[in-house]
Amino acid sequence: MRTILVPLDGTPTADAALPHAVGLAARYHAELLLLTVCEASHAPHLSERTRLRWEHVAELGKRCHAATHMLSGNPAHEIVREAGATQADLIVMGTHGRAGLARWVKGSVAERVMRHAPCPVMVVRAPERTPEEVERPIAAAVAGVYPRYRHILLPLDGKPASEVGLGMALRLAGDDRGEVTLLRVLDFPNPPAFADTQVDQVRTDLDEHHRAYLEEQALGLRLQGCRVKTSFSHGSFGDRVAEQARDLVVLTANSHPLLGGGNIEHVVHRVDCPVLVLRAQGKLALV
């Protein structure tokens, strides 16, 4: 990992992503780039606010030993463009989650960044944080005390695309002497093509198949020295993830319905820990 991009807008919500970005940069010897975007259509009316925002970002840059950059334009477009221009390996951004996204990262902006970024995106939910509450973990990270990912939840759907996160989870858990939980959630409604007497057997066979799949993936991690658990359940994907999320959730948004079905957004709005969104064609290299 060489470059981590952190979009900031001067709010505590956006700043809450910094401890994670600082910690990951320190672990993997990456450079930090703090980016703030002023919407061009409002720039003439927000010159004082823009100046204060830039001063805030510049000060954070000094504290975190990070480069800083300010752009004007559409926030989602500029974040994605800057990630491509700088060949960023990871975007780390804050969100309000249930209460709505950070002041200039609203609705479709965060969604568009997750969908179109050329690299993985870590979303850190920080609803209703005061500047003081956000400052403490930033100060700790600057002093070398970073967030740890001792309990990593990795949902799998049985397809190779969802397995992109296995190596990343292995590395992060290993660095923190942590544990990975492999989760498979199955939503299996009663199929009209089967008689009632057949449904139970179909369910049983399908459950056994997916449990065996999880154990197979878990064995691969265990052979590499990782502590692994498996969890299989039925029901709502977002609900099951929220129930088990602790320090970090890793989701792969490619070649399966997670992102298109809105499940990633649902998870981001439900869990209290960061969500790392990977794409199968944009693997996160931790070296």
NORDA-V474090 format. One record per helix or strand of 3 or more residues. SS is the DSSP state (H for helix, E for strand). FROM is the first residue (numbers start at 0). TO is the last residue. If there is no record, write none. Layout:
ss:from:to
SS:FROM:TO
SS:FROM:TO
This chain:
ss:from:to
E:2:6
H:11:14
H:17:27
E:30:37
H:39:44
H:46:63
E:66:71
H:74:84
E:89:94
H:96:98
H:107:115
E:119:124
H:130:141
E:150:154
H:159:174
E:178:185
H:195:221
E:226:233
H:236:243
E:247:251
H:262:269
E:273:278
